[in-house]
Amino acid sequence: MRHVSGGERQRLAVLLALISNPKLVFLDELTTGLDTKARRLLWKQLLIMKEKGLAIVLTSHYMDEVEALCDKILILKEGKTIFHGTIQEVIHVSKKATLENAYLYFAGEEDWV
């Protein structure tokens, strides 16, 4: 039996989650271990499924992924909601130029950059 890479395991897990054509899917750190091309192909497929009615709850630390897939976001700090709204709203409220900088602002981590 051959060994599978982390990326292959991740792709298989996502395939298994989506194969039954669910109405709602929870995806935790969706593209961890995937290369750039595989990430983009997966995003494209999820967006197609989203247009057909799939609701996605996504946990991610990759802000480019959040921007590509999410309509609304929820930022948590120490288990508490510190922001809930759209990407445009979080950028506006934080007075930051990007989602990544807005996230760091709300998470209290912008001093580390």
N, CA, C and O atoms as a GROMACS GRO file, in nm:
protein
  452
    1MET      N    1   0.085  -0.118   0.000
    1MET     CA    2   0.000   0.000   0.000
    1MET      C    3   0.090   0.124   0.000
    1MET      O    4   0.183   0.134   0.080
    2ARG      N    5   0.061   0.214  -0.087
    2ARG     CA    6   0.146   0.334  -0.094
    2ARG      C    7   0.100   0.436   0.009
    2ARG      O    8  -0.016   0.440   0.049
    3HIS      N    9   0.193   0.518   0.050
    3HIS     CA   10   0.162   0.624   0.146
    3HIS      C   11   0.110   0.746   0.071
    3HIS      O   12   0.156   0.777  -0.039
    4VAL      N   13   0.013   0.814   0.130
    4VAL     CA   14  -0.041   0.934   0.067
    4VAL      C   15   0.011   1.057   0.139
    4VAL      O   16   0.036   1.054   0.259
    5SER      N   17   0.028   1.164   0.063
    5SER     CA   18   0.078   1.289   0.120
    5SER      C   19  -0.034   1.358   0.198
    5SER      O   20  -0.150   1.319   0.190
    6GLY      N   21   0.004   1.459   0.274
    6GLY     CA   22  -0.094   1.539   0.347
    6GLY      C   23  -0.193   1.605   0.253
    6GLY      O   24  -0.312   1.612   0.282
    7GLY      N   25  -0.143   1.654   0.139
    7GLY     CA   26  -0.230   1.718   0.040
    7GLY      C   27  -0.330   1.620  -0.018
    7GLY      O   28  -0.447   1.654  -0.039
    8GLU      N   29  -0.285   1.496  -0.044
    8GLU     CA   30  -0.376   1.394  -0.097
    8GLU      C   31  -0.483   1.357   0.006
    8GLU      O   32  -0.599   1.339  -0.029
    9ARG      N   33  -0.443   1.346   0.132
    9ARG     CA   34  -0.540   1.317   0.238
    9ARG      C   35  -0.643   1.430   0.249
    9ARG      O   36  -0.762   1.406   0.268
   10GLN      N   37  -0.594   1.554   0.237
   10GLN     CA   38  -0.685   1.670   0.247
   10GLN      C   39  -0.784   1.670   0.132
   10GLN      O   40  -0.904   1.692   0.153
   11ARG      N   41  -0.738   1.645   0.010
   11ARG     CA   42  -0.828   1.640  -0.106
   11ARG      C   43  -0.931   1.530  -0.090
   11ARG      O   44  -1.048   1.549  -0.123
   12LEU      N   45  -0.889   1.414  -0.039
   12LEU     CA   46  -0.982   1.304  -0.017
   12LEU      C   47  -1.086   1.341   0.088
   12LEU      O   48  -1.204   1.310   0.070
   13ALA      N   49  -1.046   1.405   0.194
   13ALA     CA   50  -1.140   1.446   0.300
   13ALA      C   51  -1.244   1.543   0.245
   13ALA      O   52  -1.363   1.531   0.277
   14VAL      N   53  -1.201   1.638   0.163
   14VAL     CA   54  -1.295   1.735   0.105
   14VAL      C   55  -1.390   1.663   0.008
   14VAL      O   56  -1.510   1.689   0.009
   15LEU      N   57  -1.336   1.575  -0.074
   15LEU     CA   58  -1.419   1.498  -0.167
   15LEU      C   59  -1.525   1.419  -0.092
   15LEU      O   60  -1.642   1.419  -0.131
   16LEU      N   61  -1.486   1.353   0.015
   16LEU     CA   62  -1.582   1.274   0.094
   16LEU      C   63  -1.690   1.362   0.157
   16LEU      O   64  -1.805   1.321   0.170
   17ALA      N   65  -1.651   1.484   0.196
   17ALA     CA   66  -1.749   1.577   0.256
   17ALA      C   67  -1.849   1.626   0.152
   17ALA      O   68  -1.964   1.655   0.186
   18LEU      N   69  -1.807   1.635   0.027
   18LEU     CA   70  -1.892   1.694  -0.076
   18LEU      C   71  -1.963   1.593  -0.166
   18LEU      O   72  -2.055   1.629  -0.240
   19ILE      N   73  -1.922   1.468  -0.161
   19ILE     CA   74  -1.971   1.368  -0.256
   19ILE      C   75  -2.122   1.345  -0.248
   19ILE      O   76  -2.185   1.312  -0.348
   20SER      N   77  -2.180   1.361  -0.131
   20SER     CA   78  -2.324   1.338  -0.115
   20SER      C   79  -2.407   1.460  -0.152
   20SER      O   80  -2.529   1.461  -0.133
   21ASN      N   81  -2.341   1.564  -0.205
   21ASN     CA   82  -2.408   1.687  -0.245
   21ASN      C   83  -2.489   1.748  -0.129
   21ASN      O   84  -2.610   1.766  -0.140
   22PRO      N   85  -2.420   1.778  -0.018
   22PRO     CA   86  -2.490   1.830   0.100
   22PRO      C   87  -2.542   1.972   0.078
   22PRO      O   88  -2.499   2.042  -0.014
   23LYS      N   89  -2.634   2.014   0.164
   23LYS     CA   90  -2.683   2.153   0.162
   23LYS      C   91  -2.595   2.242   0.248
   23LYS      O   92  -2.588   2.363   0.226
   24LEU      N   93  -2.527   2.182   0.347
   24LEU     CA   94  -2.441   2.254   0.440
   24LEU      C   95  -2.316   2.171   0.463
   24LEU      O   96  -2.323   2.050   0.483
   25VAL      N   97  -2.200   2.238   0.461
   25VAL     CA   98  -2.075   2.168   0.487
   25VAL      C   99  -1.989   2.254   0.580
   25VAL      O  100  -1.981   2.376   0.564
   26PHE      N  101  -1.925   2.189   0.677
   26PHE     CA  102  -1.831   2.254   0.767
   26PHE      C  103  -1.690   2.216   0.721
   26PHE      O  104  -1.657   2.097   0.715
   27LEU      N  105  -1.609   2.315   0.690
   27LEU     CA  106  -1.473   2.290   0.642
   27LEU      C  107  -1.374   2.360   0.734
   27LEU      O  108  -1.376   2.483   0.747
   28ASP      N  109  -1.287   2.282   0.796
   28ASP     CA  110  -1.190   2.335   0.891
   28ASP      C  111  -1.052   2.334   0.826
   28ASP      O  112  -1.000   2.229   0.790
   29GLU      N  113  -0.994   2.453   0.811
   29GLU     CA  114  -0.862   2.467   0.748
   29GLU      C  115  -0.859   2.390   0.616
   29GLU      O  116  -0.777   2.300   0.596
   30LEU      N  117  -0.948   2.426   0.530
   30LEU     CA  118  -0.980   2.360   0.404
   30LEU      C  119  -0.859   2.324   0.319
   30LEU      O  120  -0.849   2.211   0.270
   31THR      N  121  -0.768   2.417   0.300
   31THR     CA  122  -0.662   2.394   0.201
   31THR      C  123  -0.524   2.371   0.262
   31THR      O  124  -0.423   2.384   0.193
   32THR      N  125  -0.519   2.338   0.389
   32THR     CA  126  -0.391   2.306   0.451
   32THR      C  127  -0.328   2.189   0.377
   32THR      O  128  -0.391   2.085   0.359
   33GLY      N  129  -0.204   2.206   0.336
   33GLY     CA  130  -0.131   2.099   0.268
   33GLY      C  131  -0.150   2.096   0.118
   33GLY      O  132  -0.089   2.012   0.051
   34LEU      N  133  -0.232   2.184   0.064
   34LEU     CA  134  -0.253   2.185  -0.082
   34LEU      C  135  -0.163   2.288  -0.148
   34LEU      O  136  -0.133   2.393  -0.090
   35ASP      N  137  -0.120   2.257  -0.269
   35ASP     CA  138  -0.042   2.355  -0.344
   35ASP      C  139  -0.136   2.461  -0.401
   35ASP      O  140  -0.258   2.447  -0.396
   36THR      N  141  -0.079   2.566  -0.456
   36THR     CA  142  -0.157   2.680  -0.504
   36THR      C  143  -0.260   2.639  -0.609
   36THR      O  144  -0.374   2.683  -0.603
   37LYS      N  145  -0.221   2.558  -0.704
   37LYS     CA  146  -0.313   2.516  -0.810
   37LYS      C  147  -0.430   2.436  -0.752
   37LYS      O  148  -0.545   2.458  -0.788
   38ALA      N  149  -0.400   2.343  -0.662
   38ALA     CA  150  -0.505   2.262  -0.601
   38ALA      C  151  -0.600   2.348  -0.518
   38ALA      O  152  -0.721   2.325  -0.517
   39ARG      N  153  -0.544   2.447  -0.448
   39ARG     CA  154  -0.629   2.539  -0.370
   39ARG      C  155  -0.728   2.610  -0.460
   39ARG      O  156  -0.847   2.614  -0.431
   40ARG      N  157  -0.677   2.666  -0.570
   40ARG     CA  158  -0.763   2.742  -0.661
   40ARG      C  159  -0.869   2.654  -0.727
   40ARG      O  160  -0.983   2.697  -0.743
   41LEU      N  161  -0.831   2.531  -0.764
   41LEU     CA  162  -0.929   2.440  -0.823
   41LEU      C  163  -1.039   2.406  -0.723
   41LEU      O  164  -1.156   2.399  -0.758
   42LEU      N  165  -1.001   2.385  -0.599
   42LEU     CA  166  -1.098   2.356  -0.495
   42LEU      C  167  -1.190   2.475  -0.470
   42LEU      O  168  -1.311   2.459  -0.456
   43TRP      N  169  -1.133   2.596  -0.465
   43TRP     CA  170  -1.214   2.717  -0.449
   43TRP      C  171  -1.316   2.727  -0.561
   43TRP      O  172  -1.434   2.755  -0.537
   44LYS      N  173  -1.271   2.704  -0.684
   44LYS     CA  174  -1.359   2.714  -0.800
   44LYS      C  175  -1.477   2.617  -0.787
   44LYS      O  176  -1.591   2.654  -0.810
   45GLN      N  177  -1.448   2.493  -0.749
   45GLN     CA  178  -1.554   2.394  -0.733
   45GLN      C  179  -1.651   2.434  -0.622
   45GLN      O  180  -1.772   2.420  -0.637
   46LEU      N  181  -1.598   2.482  -0.510
   46LEU     CA  182  -1.684   2.525  -0.400
   46LEU      C  183  -1.772   2.643  -0.440
   46LEU      O  184  -1.888   2.650  -0.400
   47LEU      N  185  -1.718   2.736  -0.517
   47LEU     CA  186  -1.798   2.851  -0.561
   47LEU      C  187  -1.911   2.806  -0.653
   47LEU      O  188  -2.021   2.861  -0.648
   48ILE      N  189  -1.883   2.708  -0.738
   48ILE     CA  190  -1.989   2.654  -0.825
   48ILE      C  191  -2.098   2.591  -0.739
   48ILE      O  192  -2.216   2.613  -0.763
   49MET      N  193  -2.057   2.512  -0.641
   49MET     CA  194  -2.154   2.447  -0.552
   49MET      C  195  -2.228   2.550  -0.467
   49MET      O  196  -2.347   2.534  -0.438
   50LYS      N  197  -2.159   2.655  -0.428
   50LYS     CA  198  -2.222   2.763  -0.351
   50LYS      C  199  -2.331   2.831  -0.434
   50LYS      O  200  -2.439   2.862  -0.382
   51GLU      N  201  -2.304   2.854  -0.562
   51GLU     CA  202  -2.405   2.914  -0.650
   51GLU      C  203  -2.528   2.826  -0.663
   51GLU      O  204  -2.638   2.875  -0.688
   52LYS      N  205  -2.511   2.696  -0.645
   52LYS     CA  206  -2.622   2.600  -0.654
   52LYS      C  207  -2.689   2.578  -0.519
   52LYS      O  208  -2.777   2.492  -0.507
   53GLY      N  209  -2.648   2.656  -0.417
   53GLY     CA  210  -2.718   2.650  -0.289
   53GLY      C  211  -2.641   2.592  -0.172
   53GLY      O  212  -2.694   2.587  -0.061
   54LEU      N  213  -2.518   2.548  -0.192
   54LEU     CA  214  -2.439   2.494  -0.081
   54LEU      C  215  -2.404   2.604   0.017
   54LEU      O  216  -2.353   2.710  -0.021
   55ALA      N  217  -2.432   2.580   0.144
   55ALA     CA  218  -2.391   2.673   0.251
   55ALA      C  219  -2.261   2.618   0.310
   55ALA      O  220  -2.250   2.500   0.340
   56ILE      N  221  -2.163   2.707   0.326
   56ILE     CA  222  -2.031   2.667   0.373
   56ILE      C  223  -1.999   2.741   0.501
   56ILE      O  224  -2.009   2.864   0.508
   57VAL      N  225  -1.959   2.665   0.604
   57VAL     CA  226  -1.902   2.724   0.724
   57VAL      C  227  -1.755   2.689   0.719
   57VAL      O  228  -1.718   2.572   0.725
   58LEU      N  229  -1.671   2.791   0.707
   58LEU     CA  230  -1.528   2.772   0.683
   58LEU      C  231  -1.447   2.827   0.800
   58LEU      O  232  -1.468   2.941   0.842
   59THR      N  233  -1.355   2.747   0.850
   59THR     CA  234  -1.258   2.793   0.948
   59THR      C  235  -1.125   2.804   0.875
   59THR      O  236  -1.078   2.707   0.816
   60SER      N  237  -1.064   2.923   0.878
   60SER     CA  238  -0.940   2.940   0.804
   60SER      C  239  -0.858   3.054   0.862
   60SER      O  240  -0.911   3.152   0.914
   61HIS      N  241  -0.727   3.038   0.853
   61HIS     CA  242  -0.636   3.146   0.887
   61HIS      C  243  -0.581   3.212   0.760
   61HIS      O  244  -0.502   3.306   0.767
   62TYR      N  245  -0.625   3.163   0.644
   62TYR     CA  246  -0.580   3.218   0.516
   62TYR      C  247  -0.681   3.321   0.467
   62TYR      O  248  -0.790   3.286   0.421
   63MET      N  249  -0.645   3.448   0.478
   63MET     CA  250  -0.740   3.553   0.445
   63MET      C  251  -0.774   3.557   0.296
   63MET      O  252  -0.884   3.599   0.260
   64ASP      N  253  -0.683   3.514   0.208
   64ASP     CA  254  -0.716   3.508   0.066
   64ASP      C  255  -0.826   3.404   0.042
   64ASP      O  256  -0.912   3.423  -0.045
   65GLU      N  257  -0.824   3.297   0.118
   65GLU     CA  258  -0.928   3.195   0.108
   65GLU      C  259  -1.062   3.249   0.159
   65GLU      O  260  -1.167   3.225   0.098
   66VAL      N  261  -1.057   3.319   0.268
   66VAL     CA  262  -1.178   3.381   0.324
   66VAL      C  263  -1.239   3.478   0.223
   66VAL      O  264  -1.359   3.476   0.199
   67GLU      N  265  -1.154   3.562   0.164
   67GLU     CA  266  -1.203   3.659   0.065
   67GLU      C  267  -1.264   3.589  -0.056
   67GLU      O  268  -1.363   3.637  -0.111
   68ALA      N  269  -1.206   3.478  -0.098
   68ALA     CA  270  -1.254   3.408  -0.216
   68ALA      C  271  -1.386   3.335  -0.192
   68ALA      O  272  -1.468   3.324  -0.283
   69LEU      N  273  -1.407   3.286  -0.070
   69LEU     CA  274  -1.520   3.195  -0.047
   69LEU      C  275  -1.631   3.247   0.041
   69LEU      O  276  -1.743   3.194   0.038
   70CYS      N  277  -1.605   3.350   0.121
   70CYS     CA  278  -1.701   3.387   0.225
   70CYS      C  279  -1.779   3.514   0.194
   70CYS      O  280  -1.724   3.611   0.142
   71ASP      N  281  -1.907   3.512   0.228
   71ASP     CA  282  -1.992   3.630   0.218
   71ASP      C  283  -1.988   3.708   0.349
   71ASP      O  284  -1.986   3.831   0.349
   72LYS      N  285  -1.986   3.636   0.459
   72LYS     CA  286  -1.979   3.697   0.592
   72LYS      C  287  -1.870   3.629   0.670
   72LYS      O  288  -1.836   3.513   0.646
   73ILE      N  289  -1.814   3.703   0.766
   73ILE     CA  290  -1.707   3.648   0.847
   73ILE      C  291  -1.736   3.671   0.995
   73ILE      O  292  -1.812   3.760   1.033
   74LEU      N  293  -1.674   3.588   1.075
   74LEU     CA  294  -1.683   3.598   1.220
   74LEU      C  295  -1.540   3.586   1.272
   74LEU      O  296  -1.472   3.487   1.245
   75ILE      N  297  -1.496   3.685   1.346
   75ILE     CA  298  -1.361   3.682   1.404
   75ILE      C  299  -1.376   3.656   1.553
   75ILE      O  300  -1.449   3.726   1.623
   76LEU      N  301  -1.305   3.553   1.599
   76LEU     CA  302  -1.308   3.516   1.740
   76LEU      C  303  -1.176   3.550   1.806
   76LEU      O  304  -1.070   3.544   1.743
   77LYS      N  305  -1.183   3.585   1.932
   77LYS     CA  306  -1.063   3.603   2.013
   77LYS      C  307  -1.093   3.545   2.149
   77LYS      O  308  -1.188   3.587   2.216
   78GLU      N  309  -1.013   3.448   2.190
   78GLU     CA  310  -1.032   3.380   2.318
   78GLU      C  311  -1.175   3.328   2.332
   78GLU      O  312  -1.235   3.335   2.440
   79GLY      N  313  -1.228   3.274   2.221
   79GLY     CA  314  -1.361   3.213   2.223
   79GLY      C  315  -1.478   3.310   2.216
   79GLY      O  316  -1.593   3.268   2.222
   80LYS      N  317  -1.450   3.439   2.204
   80LYS     CA  318  -1.556   3.539   2.200
   80LYS      C  319  -1.559   3.608   2.064
   80LYS      O  320  -1.455   3.633   2.002
   81THR      N  321  -1.680   3.638   2.018
   81THR     CA  322  -1.696   3.709   1.892
   81THR      C  323  -1.649   3.853   1.908
   81THR      O  324  -1.698   3.925   1.994
   82ILE      N  325  -1.554   3.894   1.824
   82ILE     CA  326  -1.510   4.033   1.829
   82ILE      C  327  -1.550   4.109   1.702
   82ILE      O  328  -1.543   4.232   1.698
   83PHE      N  329  -1.592   4.035   1.599
   83PHE     CA  330  -1.646   4.099   1.479
   83PHE      C  331  -1.732   3.998   1.403
   83PHE      O  332  -1.698   3.880   1.395
   84HIS      N  333  -1.843   4.048   1.348
   84HIS     CA  334  -1.928   3.968   1.260
   84HIS      C  335  -1.983   4.062   1.154
   84HIS      O  336  -2.041   4.165   1.185
   85GLY      N  337  -1.964   4.026   1.029
   85GLY     CA  338  -2.015   4.107   0.919
   85GLY      C  339  -1.950   4.068   0.788
   85GLY      O  340  -1.895   3.958   0.775
   86THR      N  341  -1.957   4.157   0.692
   86THR     CA  342  -1.898   4.130   0.560
   86THR      C  343  -1.750   4.169   0.560
   86THR      O  344  -1.702   4.236   0.652
   87ILE      N  345  -1.682   4.126   0.458
   87ILE     CA  346  -1.541   4.162   0.443
   87ILE      C  347  -1.526   4.313   0.428
   87ILE      O  348  -1.436   4.373   0.486
   88GLN      N  349  -1.615   4.374   0.350
   88GLN     CA  350  -1.610   4.519   0.332
   88GLN      C  351  -1.632   4.590   0.466
   88GLN      O  352  -1.567   4.691   0.494
   89GLU      N  353  -1.723   4.538   0.547
   89GLU     CA  354  -1.750   4.600   0.676
   89GLU      C  355  -1.631   4.590   0.771
   89GLU      O  356  -1.598   4.687   0.839
   90VAL      N  357  -1.565   4.474   0.776
   90VAL     CA  358  -1.451   4.460   0.867
   90VAL      C  359  -1.337   4.551   0.825
   90VAL      O  360  -1.267   4.607   0.910
   91ILE      N  361  -1.318   4.568   0.696
   91ILE     CA  362  -1.214   4.659   0.647
   91ILE      C  363  -1.250   4.803   0.682
   91ILE      O  364  -1.165   4.880   0.727
   92HIS      N  365  -1.376   4.838   0.659
   92HIS     CA  366  -1.422   4.975   0.688
   92HIS      C  367  -1.412   5.008   0.837
   92HIS      O  368  -1.360   5.113   0.874
   93VAL      N  369  -1.463   4.921   0.920
   93VAL     CA  370  -1.466   4.946   1.064
   93VAL      C  371  -1.324   4.952   1.122
   93VAL      O  372  -1.297   5.033   1.211
   94SER      N  373  -1.236   4.868   1.072
   94SER     CA  374  -1.099   4.865   1.124
   94SER      C  375  -1.013   4.979   1.071
   94SER      O  376  -0.907   5.010   1.125
   95LYS      N  377  -1.061   5.040   0.962
   95LYS     CA  378  -0.984   5.146   0.893
   95LYS      C  379  -0.850   5.092   0.840
   95LYS      O  380  -0.750   5.164   0.836
   96LYS      N  381  -0.850   4.966   0.801
   96LYS     CA  382  -0.732   4.901   0.743
   96LYS      C  383  -0.757   4.882   0.593
   96LYS      O  384  -0.870   4.886   0.547
   97ALA      N  385  -0.649   4.861   0.520
   97ALA     CA  386  -0.660   4.851   0.374
   97ALA      C  387  -0.693   4.711   0.326
   97ALA      O  388  -0.746   4.694   0.215
   98THR      N  389  -0.664   4.610   0.407
   98THR     CA  390  -0.685   4.472   0.363
   98THR      C  391  -0.756   4.391   0.471
   98THR      O  392  -0.759   4.430   0.587
   99LEU      N  393  -0.813   4.279   0.430
   99LEU     CA  394  -0.876   4.189   0.525
   99LEU      C  395  -0.773   4.135   0.623
   99LEU      O  396  -0.801   4.125   0.743
  100GLU      N  397  -0.657   4.100   0.574
  100GLU     CA  398  -0.553   4.048   0.663
  100GLU      C  399  -0.517   4.148   0.772
  100GLU      O  400  -0.505   4.110   0.889
  101ASN      N  401  -0.500   4.273   0.735
  101ASN     CA  402  -0.468   4.376   0.835
  101ASN      C  403  -0.585   4.401   0.929
  101ASN      O  404  -0.565   4.426   1.047
  102ALA      N  405  -0.706   4.395   0.877
  102ALA     CA  406  -0.825   4.411   0.962
  102ALA      C  407  -0.834   4.296   1.062
  102ALA      O  408  -0.865   4.317   1.179
  103TYR      N  409  -0.807   4.175   1.015
  103TYR     CA  410  -0.808   4.059   1.105
  103TYR      C  411  -0.705   4.077   1.216
  103TYR      O  412  -0.736   4.057   1.333
  104LEU      N  413  -0.584   4.116   1.180
  104LEU     CA  414  -0.478   4.137   1.281
  104LEU      C  415  -0.518   4.246   1.379
  104LEU      O  416  -0.490   4.236   1.499
  105TYR      N  417  -0.584   4.350   1.330
  105TYR     CA  418  -0.630   4.459   1.416
  105TYR      C  419  -0.731   4.407   1.519
  105TYR      O  420  -0.716   4.431   1.638
  106PHE      N  421  -0.833   4.336   1.472
  106PHE     CA  422  -0.937   4.287   1.562
  106PHE      C  423  -0.885   4.179   1.657
  106PHE      O  424  -0.930   4.169   1.771
  107ALA      N  425  -0.790   4.100   1.609
  107ALA     CA  426  -0.734   3.992   1.692
  107ALA      C  427  -0.633   4.046   1.791
  107ALA      O  428  -0.586   3.973   1.879
  108GLY      N  429  -0.598   4.175   1.777
  108GLY     CA  430  -0.501   4.235   1.870
  108GLY      C  431  -0.359   4.190   1.842
  108GLY      O  432  -0.275   4.190   1.932
  109GLU      N  433  -0.332   4.152   1.719
  109GLU     CA  434  -0.200   4.100   1.683
  109GLU      C  435  -0.124   4.188   1.587
  109GLU      O  436  -0.019   4.147   1.537
  110GLU      N  437  -0.174   4.309   1.559
  110GLU     CA  438  -0.106   4.389   1.459
  110GLU      C  439   0.028   4.441   1.506
  110GLU      O  440   0.111   4.480   1.424
  111ASP      N  441   0.053   4.444   1.636
  111ASP     CA  442   0.182   4.489   1.688
  111ASP      C  443   0.293   4.390   1.655
  111ASP      O  444   0.411   4.425   1.660
  112TRP      N  445   0.256   4.268   1.621
  112TRP     CA  446   0.354   4.164   1.593
  112TRP      C  447   0.409   4.173   1.451
  112TRP      O  448   0.508   4.108   1.419
  113VAL      N  449   0.346   4.253   1.367
  113VAL     CA  450   0.389   4.262   1.228
  113VAL      C  451   0.487   4.372   1.206
  113VAL      O  452   0.533   4.393   1.094
   0.00000   0.00000   0.00000
